Amino acid sequence: MKKAKDGTVGYSSPSGGWGSVRGMARIARTEGTDPAALRTLARQNKPGGFMCVSCAWTKPAHPHPFEFCENGAKATLWEATRRRCTPDFFARHSVAELQRWSDHDLEEAGRLTHPMRFDEASGHYVPCSWEEAYAAIGAELRALEPKSTVFYTSGRASLETSYAWALFARLYGHNNLPDSSNMCHETTSVALSKTIGSPVGTSVLDDFNHCDAIFFFGQNTGTNSPRFLHTLAEASKRGCRIVTFNPLREKGLLEFRNPQSTEMVTGGKTDISCDYHQVKAGGDIAAILGLCKHVLAEDDRRLAADGKHVLDWDFLEQHTHGFPEFVAKVRGTGWEEIERESGLARADLESAAQIYVDSERTIGIYGMGLTQHVRGFENVASVVNLLLLKGNIGRQGTGVSPVRGHSNVQGQRTVGIAEKTKLVPLDRLAEQFGFDPPREDGVNTVEACEGILDGSIKAFLSLGGNFVRAIPETRRMEEAWQRMRLTVNIATRLNRSHLITGQLAYLLPCLGRSEEDIQASGPQVVTMEDSLSCIHGSIGKRKPPSPDLRSELAIVAGIAKATLEPNPNVPWDAWVGDYAKVRDAIEATYPDMFADFNDRLFTPGGFYRGNSARERIWKTESGKAEFTVPDVLNATGYADESGRWRLITLRSNDQFNTTIYGYSDRLRGIEGTRQVLLMNPEEMRRAGLSEGQRVTLVSDAGDGVAREVDGLAVTPYRLPDGCVAGYYPELNPLIPLAHHDHASKTPAAKSVPVRIRI
């Protein structure tokens, strides 16, 4: 591990640069990458190419020569591995043995090559035919009450497959359609819908060319969406001021060396944030309230001095509701409370707020550092409050912009993956496909887990992902999982979820997005939506790793046909033969967003599906943008106590979601291990802890359930007082299922109450 001058672990170079190149090269060597894989990278995120399976950051109309980042390249090279996880592999290794393997080693078994079923008698997965798998799954589903089953969706599935999956669920008889958004940005969907009438962000890529300021809250661009660094660097160079609030000082928001510029030769770099404030985990409501307090005070001062406003009063009067109540809250909250709850000094907050005051056009960026708290709703609503003060929504160079973590996770909601019936045009589906869709809301991720624990959920079908590893309450959930009747996983590579089986379990291997998908009408295109609401076509050209793989859409259709009574209005075979027919169906269901869908597949930069709030049409209860009056300044949902810490869970630089590419967290200076507990050196001293000392973290939820993770090496890192940090998903066992945002039920993984046991 590398040390900074203050004794903390750190990284001395900018993000990007040769470190990024070496990181990609290491994965290429590990996966045995061939020249064809490198040619595949050249097509990544370009019109007429394929869309990265990693983050959801948008794709520019005029791409760079290499329009991929370190983590995007790792995801593609990981998919293009030469390693194969064949029936022989499963014959050699029982499920019980594989359960003892690490996440990294499981996925390093390589690409799945054949459909498999779990044989309880031998304890091994054994090969089966596709027809056998479809028939057995269909028979089990027909025997079960539909509402006792769950159809989960990972963010990687295309719009076409997601649409078919959601339709299958409703034809079968339920809306139990949780997806990975439930675990990350469901708070966004709920809070933005309530405050601005749109469940997604309002900014588009061009806005970043015109903004004067960007305010960042709880989003680690360098690790989670590195291509965004190009946009931020360009904004910084032209004078845009970037102000960051984040508990950890992350390299990607400090400085960037562009691997596609002369900086690689000259050793130059671009500074990203002009101001960086290490807010206490859960302290963002207080910090933003402090920003607003200074903005209001500055408005008062200027009005008295020259009769001019800082606030956009025309916008406030015409477009907002609840402003007087919000002002009363801000004015009535003292600086002492704001400083205590945010962990930041008044002078620092006023300095940051002055940048907002002086800026004509501001974009607010945030990530899971805001959404994954018990009061995450108030976190997101607070960002909206700040932007509304100066009319920074619905103008060029402005907007609220949540950065989604997974490719197409936003798009899946757009085409019907939703447990809430109000989000889906059920009447139109009924007319289009000639059936009566279920009208009762389904279960989200937390509710699905609750149903598995109490035995009411009998079957879980997973369209991608690693659900069991990603969710809270890991150990209790793994025990309960095995009591289900049926588990089905559609996947590309082996992961831990595949080894926690129901009484009947099937593992169905699918094509990757970079691979050619040949059906009856020829090569197929799939589509996805990025985090700025643009739709992109994607076509794979790489040869699949096994002739026995099927596309995600073909697998969904195969299970659906084996489960449902024939419906002449749902042409499963025709859809599999020509994905354009699925897009026609999507357009018929959502005509406003998907007009001329098939004609716009490869629009450079994608085609924009629209956003009412961007047009200042507010689809809220009041018909206006809503100010929110927070009733708390602490988003954690619990009070500070002696010996209690706020745990922040993190991803490493060598990781995407639950996929662990290796053991290098280069941008934090941590190498060779994931069993660490990051902690402020001064607090280490006060707690009597030394660097490298092994400790146990114990959940402090106070609900009587024992939760702990041991063997963590104490590691000095720059963190706010009262906060510690460690890696996801290793620390998920510490998160109670009930520890979630109160409005959206998003697990609160960024402020988990824990104690340290020596």
N, C-alpha and C positions, 0 to 999 in steps of 0.2 A: 504494500500500500504506500502511496506517495503522500508526503507531508507538506503542508503549507508552513509559512513562517510562524504562525500562531500555534503550531503543533497539531492542527486538525488535518484529517485526511482531505486531499484535494487533487485537482488536476491543473497543471501549470499552463497548458496550451489552450487556445480557443477551441470552441466546438468546430466541427468540420475538419478541414485540413488533412494532413497526412494520417492523422489518427483514424479518421473516418475511412480513408482508403485502406489502411492496414486492417481495420475491422472487417471490411467487406472481403478482403483477400483471405483472411483467416477462415471465414465461413465457406468461401469457395473451395479452399483446400479441404476442409473438414467434410464437406458434402461431395467431394469428388467431381466438381463441376466440369462439364465438357464445354467445348467452344460454342455449341448451340445455345447453351444457357447464357453465355455472354452476349450472343446475338439477340436473345430474348430481352435482355436488359435494355438494349438499344431501342426496343419498341415500347418500353414501359411508359405509361401515362401520356401517350401521344395519340392524336387523331388517327384512326385506322389501326392502332395497336391494342394493347391490353391494359386494363386498369389494375394498378397495384392492389394486392389483397391486404396491405397493411393499413395505414391511417386513411382518414377520409378527407385530408386536405385537398383543395380543389386543383384542377389541372389547367394550366394557362393555355390560351389560344395559340400563343407563340412559344412553344416549349424550348427549354435549354437543350443543348446537344445530348446531355444525359439528364433526363427528367426523372431521376430517382435519387433517394437519399440513402444513407447508410442502412437504416432499418428497412426501408423498402427493398433495397437490394438483398439484404439478408432474407427477407420473406420470400423473394422470388428464387434465390439460390437454394433455400431450404425446401421449397416446393419442387425444384428441379434436381434434387439429390439423386445420386446413383444408388443409394442404399435402398434395399427392398425388404419389406416385412411380409414374408410369404407364409403359406400354410406350414412349411417346414419350420419356420421360426416358432410358430405357435405349438407345433408338435414337440419342440425342444423345451419350451418354457410354459409352465402352468400359469394360470391366472394368479394363483396364490403367490408364486415366485415373483411375477412381474409387479405385483402390488408393492413389493419391497424396493423396486427400482426408483431412482430419482426421476423427476419430470424430464430432465434433460436426456437421460439415458433411454427413457421410453420412446421419446420422439426420434432419437437417433437410430432406432431400429429401421427407420426408413419408410418409404411409401407403402401403404397397404395395397395389395394386389388382387385379392379375391374376396368375395363375400364369405363371411364366417358366422357360425352360430356357437354359442357357449354350450358345451356338453357338461352338464352337472356331474355326471357319473365319473368322468375322467378329470374334471377340473381344468380342461383345456378348451380353447377355441378350436373348432374343426371346420373345414371348408363345407360349403353348401352351394347349391345352384341359386341363381337369382330367382327363378320361379319358385323354388322351395321356400326361400326367404319371404317373398311377397305373399305366398299363400298362407304361410304360418302366421305372419304378422297380421294379415287381413282377418284370419280366423279368430285370433285373439281379440282384435279390436271389435269385431262383430259380437263377441261374447261379453264384452264389457259395456257398462254404462258409459256413453261418450263423455259425460262430464267428470268421470273418474280418470280421464286421460289428459296428458299435457303434450302439446306440440311446440317445442322450443325452437327458436331460430337464432343462429349466430350471425354476426354482422357480415360475414363473407358471402352469404347467399345473394344471388343476383335478384333484380327486380322481377324477372320472369318466374324464377323458382319461388320467390317469396309470395308472389301473387297466387301461384298455384297451391302452395302450402296452406295459405290462409283460406283459400276457397275450399280445399279438401277438409280442413278442420270444421268449417261451417256446414258443409254438406253432410259431414259425419254427425254433427250435432253439438258443437261447443265453440266457445270463444276463448279457450284456454291457450292463448298464444303469447306467452312471455317471450321476450327477446333480450339480447345483451344490453339494449338501451335501459332496461329495468335496473341494471347494475351500475350504470354510469350517468346517463343524461336524462333519465326519466324526470328528474327534478327540473330540468330545462323545459321539457314538454309541458309540465304542469304550471310552472311559474310564468313562463312567457305567454302561455295561453291565457292565463288569468290577467296578466298585466298589459299585454299589447295585442292579445287576440290571435297570435300566431305561435305555433309550438316550436318554431325554429328561428334561427338568427336572421337578421335583416340585411347584413352587409353582403356585398359582392366583391369580387377581386379588384375591380377598378377603384373601389372606394379607398383602397390602401395607397393609391396613387395621389389622393387628394386630401387625406387627413393631415391635421397639424399635430395631433397627439393620439397615442394609443395607450390605454390603461389596461394592464394585464393583471388578472387575478387567478392564482391557483392553476396555472397551466404550464407544463414543462415542455416547451417546444423542442429543445435540443434532443430529447429522448423520444417523445411521443409523436411529433409531427415535424421532422427536420426540414422537409421541403419548404415549410412556412418561413424558415430562416432567410431564404432568398428574398421573400417579400419584405420581411422586417428589415433586412440589411439595406435594401433599396430605399425604404422609407426613412431609415436613420440617416442615410447619406444625403438625402435631399432636405434634411432639417426637421423631420417629424420627431417629436419628443416621445419616448417610450418610457412609461412609468410602470414599474412592476411591484406587485404585492405577492409575496410567496414566502412560506416559512423557511425554505432552503434556498441558498444562493446557487442557482443552476447555471452551468456554463452556457447553455444555449440561449439564455436571456441576458448574458453578460457580454459575450464577444463571439464572433464568427469569422472563420477563415474559409472563404468560398473555394471549394475544390475545383470550380470551373472558371477561375479567374487568375489574374497575374499575382494575386496574393499568395498562391502556392509557391511561386518562384521568389517573390520578394520577402516573404515572411510577414506580410502585412495582415491586418485584420480589420473588421468593422465592429465598433462598439454598438451594442444593441440597446440596452436600457441606460437612460441618462440618470434615472433615480431608481433605487432598488430598496425595498422596505420589507424586512423579514417579520411579517405579521405573525402573531401567535396563531397556531392551528385553532380554527373556530372563532377567530377574532375579526373576520372580514366585515361583519355587519357593523361593528364598532368603528373600524377603520373608514369604511365608506360613509358612515354617518358623520365622522370627523371631517372628511372631505367636503361633504354637503354643508356642514356648519360653517366652514371657512367661505365657501361660495356664497352663502346667504349673507355673511358678515361683509364680504367684499361688495356685494350688491348694495347693501345698506350704505357702505362708505362712499361708493361712487355716485349713488343717487343723491346723497347729501352734498357731495363735492361739485358735481356738474350736471345733476339731473338725469344721468344716463344709467341704464340697467346693465348688469352682467347677465342676469337671467333673460331668457327669451319669453317675455310676457305675452306676446301675441300667441305663441305656440301654447303656453301654459293655459291661457284662457280659452282658446279654441279647441285644443286637442287633449286636455288632461282632466282627470277627476281625482279629488282627494288631496289636492295640493295644500290647502290651509291646514288640514289635520297633520300632514307630514311636516310642514313648517313648525307647527307647535311642538311636535316631538323633537325635532332637531334643536330648536331653541331651548327647550326644556331639559335637554341632556347636557350634563356638565362635562368639561374636558377631563376632569379627574377620572370619571367613569369610562370615558372613551379611551384614555391612555391605559387604564388598568385592563380593560377587556381586549384591546387590540395588541397590547405589548409594544406600542409605538409612542414616541414622544409627540406632543402637540406641535412643536416646531417642525418636525418632519412631515406630519400630515398637512400642515398649512403650506409648507413648501411644495408638496405634491399637488395640493389643491390649486395653488396659484398657477401651475402649468395648465390645469384644466380651465381656469378662469381666462388665461391669456390665449387659449386656443379657440379658433373659430369652428373647427370640425374635429370631433373626437370619436374614436371607435373604442368600445368596451369589449375586451376579450376575456373569456374565462374557460376553465376546464373543471375537472373532477375535484380540484381543490376547493371549489365552491359547492358542487352538487352533492358530494358524499359526506354530508353532515346531518345531524338530527334536525337542524333548522336550515337545511340547504335551500328550501324555498325562499326564506328571507334573505339568504346570501344573494341568490340570483335576482330577486326583486330589488335588492339594494343597488345592484349595478344599473338596473332600469331606472330607479329613482335618480341616480346621478346623471344619467344621460338625458333624462327628461328635463332637467333644470335648464338646459341650454338648447333644447330642441334637437338633440343629437340622435334622433331616429327619424328616418324618412327624408334625409337630405344626402346629396352626394358627399362622400368622404366621411360619413358617420355610420352609426349603427351598433347594435348589440350582436356579438359574434361568438357563440359557443363553439369551441373546437372539438368536434366529435372524434372519438378515439379509433373507430373501426370502419373500414371501407364499407359503405352502403348500409350501415346501421340506421342512418336517418331515412334512407330510401325505402327500407322495409316497412316503416310506419306509413310512408306515403302510399303504398300499394296494399295496405290492409293488415299487416302484422300488428295487431293491437288487441288487447284483452278488453278494452273499453269500447262498447258498442257505439257510443256517440261519435267516435272517431272514424267510423266506417259507414259508407252509404249502403246500408243493408237493403233498403227498398229498391235501389237500383240493381243490386246483386240479385234480389228476388226476381225482378222482372227479366233480367238478362239471362239467368240460368234456370228459371222455372222451379224454384224451391222456396221454402219458408225458412230463412236463416234464424238461428237461435237469437233471441233478443236479450238474454241475460248476460251481464258482464262475466268475463272469464277471470282467470287468476293471473296475477303478475308473478315475478320471480319469488318474492318473499312468500306470497300466498301459496304458490306451488310447493315450496319447501315445507310450509306449515301443513299442507295436505299430505305430503309424503311422511312427515313425522307422525301425524295422527292416523294414517292408514287410509284416508279417503281417496288419495290418488293411487291408482293401481298400475298405470303405465306411463312411461315417459319416452317420447320420440324426439330425438335431437338432430336438427338439421345443422350439422357442424358444431364447432365449439368444444369446450371442456368444462361443462356446466358444474360438475361435482367439485372440481378444483377451484372454480371461480367464485363460488357462493360462500357466504358466511357459515359459521357453525359447522365447520368441515367434519369433525369427527362424529357428531351426532347424526349428521346427514348421511355419511357413508354407512353407518349402521342401519339407518332406516331405509336407505336406498335398496338394500338387498332383500327387503320384504315385499317389494313391488312384484307384480306378476310379469311385466314385460318392460324391457328397455331396448331401445333401438338407437344406434348412432350412425349417422352418415358422415364420413370423415375421409381425410387424405392420409393422415399419419396417426400412429398410436398415441393415445394419451391416457391419463389416469382415469378419466370418466369411463373409458371402455372396460376397465377392469373392476369397476364396482357395478356388478350386474344384478338384474332382476332374476326371477326364477327362470324366465326365458330371455335370452339376450342375443341380439344380432348386430354385427359390425359390417357396415356396407360401404365399400370404398368408392369414391367418386373422382371425377376428373378435377384437376386444378384449373384455375382461371387462365393460366398462361398456356394451356394445352389445347390442341385442336379438338373440336367437338363436331364430329361428322354425323349428321342424321340424314333422313330420307331426302331432304331437299338440298343437302350439301353442308358446307361449313356454317356453323351457327354463331351468331352474335348474341352476347348478353349485355345487360345494362345495369348501371348503378348510379346512385345520387351521392354527390359529395356534400361536405358540411356547409357549403355556400349555396346549396339548393340547385346545382347544375347537374344535368343528366348526361352521362357519357356512355357511348358504345364501347364494347371490348370484344376483341376476337383473338383467341389463342392460336398459335401456330406450332407449338412444340409437340413432339410425338409423346403420347401418353406412356407412362411407365409400365402399363400392363394392358393387354387386349381385353381383360376381364373387367375393366373399369366401366362405369356408366356415368352419365352426367347427372348432376343433382336433379334436374327437371325430370329426367327419365326415371330416376329412383322414386321421386315423389309420385309420379304418375303410376308407376308399377304398384306401389303400396295402395294408392287410392283406388285403382281398378280392382284390386283384390279385396277391398274393404266395402266399397259402396255399390249400391244397385246402379245399373247403367242409366245414364242420363244423356239423352240425345243432344242436350244443350251444352254439354261439357265434353268436347272432343279430345280426350286425353292423348290418343294416338296421333291425331293431327297436330296437336300442340308440340309433342315430342319430335315429330318429323319436321316441324318448321316453327321456330320460336317467334317468327314475325306474327304468327297467328295469336300467340299469347299477348304480344304487344298490341294487337288490334283489340283484344279483349280488355286490356288495361286501359286503352284509350276510350273504349266504350263506357267503362266504369268511372273514369276520371277525365272527362273530355276537356275540362278547362286547363288542366296541368299537362296533358299528354296529347294535345292536338298535333296531328301529322307526326306521330311518334316515329314510325318507321322511316320517314323521310329525313329525320333530324338526328339519326344515331351518331354520326361522326362530325357533328358541328364542332369546329375548333373551340376549345374551351368549354364544351358542353352547351346544352340549351337550358335556359333558366326557366324553372317551372312556376315562378312567380311567388309573391309574398304580399299579402294585403297590408301588413303593417309597414312595409317599405313604401307603400303608396299612401300611408297615413289614413288607412281605412282600418278602424279599430274594432275587431269583432269580439268585444268584451261585453260584460253585462251593462255597463253604462254607455257603451258606444264610443268611449274615449280611452286613451291610455291611462292606466291606473297607477297612482302613487300608492305605495304600501307603507303602512306605519308599523315598524317592527316592535313587538312587545318584549323582545329580549335583545341584548347585544352580544350574547354568547351563543354560538351556533352548535355547541357540542351536545347540549341537552342535559348536562350535569354540572355540578358545582366543583370548583377546585377544592381539594383536600390535601392535607399533609401526606406525602408519599404517593399520591396519585399523579400519573403522567398522562399526557395526551399523545397517543400513538398515531403516527401518520404512516400508512402503508404506501410503498413506492414500487415503480418498475425500474429495472436497471437498463443500462445502455445496450445490453446483450439480450433483450427480451422484447416480445410483443404480446401483450395480454398474458396468458398463461404459458405461452411458448418460450422456452428458455434456450436460446441459441448457444450460450456459453456462460462462462463465469467471469466476464470482464465488465465491470461498470466503470469504464474508462473516464467518463466525464465527471465522476465523483472520486476518482483515484482509488477505487476498491477493486482488487484483483483476486481471483482464485476462490472466492467463497460468496455464499449468499446468506450465511448464518451470522449476521451482524446486527447489532443494535447501535444506531447512531445517536450520539448524545453530546450536548454542550460540554466542553472540557471543564468549565468552572463548576457545572452541576455534577459532573463525575467526581470532582474533588469533594464537593459538599456531601455527596452520597457515599463517599469512601470507596469509590470504584476506580480500578486501574485499567489502562488500555490492554485489550486482549483478554481480560477476565471474562470467564463464562458465567452467564446469568440466565435465570428463567424469568420470562414475562408471564404474568398472571392477570387474567381478565378481572376487572374490578366493576362488573356490571351490577353486583348486588342482588342477583336473582337466584342465588343458591346453586348455580350450575358451575362445576369446576372446568375451567378452560385455561390451558397453559401451553407455552412453547419453550423448550429448554435448549441449552447449548448455544446461546447467542453470545458472540464476542463483542464486548463493549468497544466501540470505535469512536474516537473524538471527531466531531463534525460541527460545523457552525449551524446551530439551531436556536430558536428562541427558548427562553427559560420555560420550564414546565413541559417541554415537548421532546419526544423521542421518535425515531423513525426506523423502519425495517422493511423488508421486501414482501411484496405480494407475489404469489399466493401463500408463501410459507407461513405468514402470520394470520391468515384467515381464520384458523381455529380459535382465535381470541375474540372474534367479532360475534356477539350474540345476534341471532336472527331478528330479534326485536329492536336492535340498534339501527334504526333507519330514519330517513327523512320523514317527518310527520305527515307531509302532504302527498308525497309520491312513492314512499316506501323504498327509495333507493338506499341500499346499505351504506351506513355512515362509516366508511373505511378510512376517513381522513382525520378522525378524532375519536379513537377508541380508548376508553378508560382502562388503564393498566397499572399494575404495581410491579416492582422489580424485586425478585427474590434471589438472594445470593446463595 
